[in-house]
Amino acid sequence: MSGSPDAVIRIEQLYKEYLTDAGPVPVLKDVSVTVEPGEFVAVMGPSGSGKSTFMNILGCLDVATSGRYVLNGRDVGMLGSDELAHLRNQVIGFVFQGFNLLPRANLEDNVGLPLIYRGVARSERLDHAREMLAKVGLGAYNRSRPNQISGGQQQRVAIARALVNRPKLILADEPTGNLDTATSKEVMALFTELNERDGITIVLVTHESDIAANAHRLVRLTDGRVIYDGPIQHAAPEHLEATS
Amino acid sequence: MTAAMLAEAWVAMGANRLRTFLTMLGMVIGVGAVILMLAIGQGAQQQVEASIASMGSNLFIILSGSTTSGGLRMGGGAAPTLTLADAQAIGELPSVAAAAPSSPGTAQLVYGPNNWSTQIMGTTPSFLAVRDWKLAAGFPFTDSDIRSATRVALLGKTVVTNLFGDEDPVGKTLRIKNSPYMVLGVLAAKGQSLDGRDQDDTVIIPVTTAQRKLFGTRFVGTVRFIMVQADSADAMPAVERSINQLLRQRHRLREGADDDFSVRNLTALANTAAETAQVMSLMLGAIASVSLLVGGIGIMNIMLVSVTERTREIGIRMAIGARGKDILLQFLLEAIIISVIGCLIGVVLGVGGALTVNQLSGMTIVITPESIVMAFAVAAAVGIFFGWYPARKAAAMKPIDALRYQ
């Protein structure tokens, strides 16, 4: 077993199968990964390699078939759904490819949403939300609705929402998948800043090598197995390709 | 937390105003119908009870038996077997509040240029007590008027209107069959009886005056019927038995001989009418409740659609830390708000509708605070009951399935 006892993520021999009509289909096979505090990890792999499933399990949205997952010192397999919700609320910040903002709510309400489930009062909630919007450079748009701003701006709102509970870990699933090159760079600069200045641990799924290049470490999944795990500079070129 | 949830529910309801309004309409109509139907039902019940009370309570009517004359059988009440003395004896029985002998007839009344034909009731002062009849003006005649058979009269409201118009009749003299009678008093209005007769179209005069001076009798001192009032409803069976015994004795009927009179309990009839009204009131309420149920099913239907539509939103909320019970509460609150607001509007419309019915048709309506409280409680219960299943369904979703839903 590798890694220090205060690792943010420790996954040991994780298996995941989906049950289909044709019988169980294995998606993750014997995955063991440890992420230390302050790391910036890119997860790559072709479609069907199991990287989305891997992220969902990391995010406590889905559960593994077997194996152990310790998040921030807590064994996720032992927790009930309310405690999982609590972990998602307090420890993890999610950033999705499709932004996943609530279309009817304005930006400050969207960003303040996680605080509702922590029982924070409205005025304090809005203060925090405005602070986070200012941090991602959208202080002027507090009252706008998601459909009134650009995709890059929406993704920054989603990042502000992920940050509002001051999480240890940000999980980003293809955060630049819906963005053009210029806005992608802006968003990645924001992730880099959060990692370097605030020391937030980031795990990012992508299929673009130049996006992955922002990270320090690469985990390459193929066919449900980890085929490379190490510094991104030492990775073989084929490990940085979208398909292989 | 709950304040935030309420605000969110409000926003969600505002997002699809027409749908929210239509869902609410089910509750509005349900609650409005319940309030309106209860108001009308209870109004009808109260009206029947008022008619019954106007007849007097705990009453018996004693009619003389039939008689056969030359092979012709006359109807009940034709035999001249009941007398003033019988009435007096019955009045002295235990548990009897009053007994009023009555000799009715019809005659033409004249006052100035006006004339009017009406029913004239010859009776004693206790008649007013038995019928629970008050005077609107003047004073009643007394036992001394009975003894001396004076020509005095108490007039019903309808008679006053037809003969005197706006004039005050008390102290005036009118003519009944060409004899002068002094008006002592005016009877308080009683309205229609249960069988639709105008109870105010009547004149009351001393029984002796009616017998000796106005109508005459074949046998001196006989009366058509005697009205008897018992002290209480409980005493009625005992009173009925003792009247039977007393009259058989006084009429010297042998063992086994048929009664030459009959005692009828008027309260039994009144109770039947009251029960009928109550059943009708309940039935109206029950029919209206069905529309409340339909409204509730409407809420459930819309909430189910809403949960499906907002699956992705549920997934997002779960991903950022909403627990199952947070989601449950959110949807439940939405259902409850819809039903409670619908109920409020329904109460306003129901009360307004009831008042309109009262204005337009003059029907008695009764709106009790209980019926409004009940409508409210039912609306909240309907919201919880029919909101529970959709909310439960939303809360039980797996975060990953909800998030992936397209």
Chai-1 contact restraints between the chains, C-beta under 6 A:
chainA,res_idxA,chainB,res_idxB,connection_type,confidence,min_distance_angstrom,max_distance_angstrom,comment,restraint_id
A,N56,B,I400,contact,1.0,0.0,6.0,A-B,restraint_1
A,L61,B,P399,contact,1.0,0.0,6.0,A-B,restraint_2
A,L61,B,I400,contact,1.0,0.0,6.0,A-B,restraint_3
A,D62,B,I400,contact,1.0,0.0,6.0,A-B,restraint_4
A,D82,B,R323,contact,1.0,0.0,6.0,A-B,restraint_5
A,A85,B,G321,contact,1.0,0.0,6.0,A-B,restraint_6
A,A85,B,R323,contact,1.0,0.0,6.0,A-B,restraint_7
A,R88,B,G321,contact,1.0,0.0,6.0,A-B,restraint_8
A,N89,B,G321,contact,1.0,0.0,6.0,A-B,restraint_9
A,F94,B,A319,contact,1.0,0.0,6.0,A-B,restraint_10
A,N100,B,I316,contact,1.0,0.0,6.0,A-B,restraint_11
A,R104,B,V11,contact,1.0,0.0,6.0,A-B,restraint_12
A,R104,B,A15,contact,1.0,0.0,6.0,A-B,restraint_13
A,P114,B,I320,contact,1.0,0.0,6.0,A-B,restraint_14
A,P114,B,G321,contact,1.0,0.0,6.0,A-B,restraint_15
A,I116,B,A4,contact,1.0,0.0,6.0,A-B,restraint_16
A,Y117,B,G321,contact,1.0,0.0,6.0,A-B,restraint_17
A,Y117,B,A322,contact,1.0,0.0,6.0,A-B,restraint_18
A,Y117,B,D326,contact,1.0,0.0,6.0,A-B,restraint_19
A,G119,B,M1,contact,1.0,0.0,6.0,A-B,restraint_20
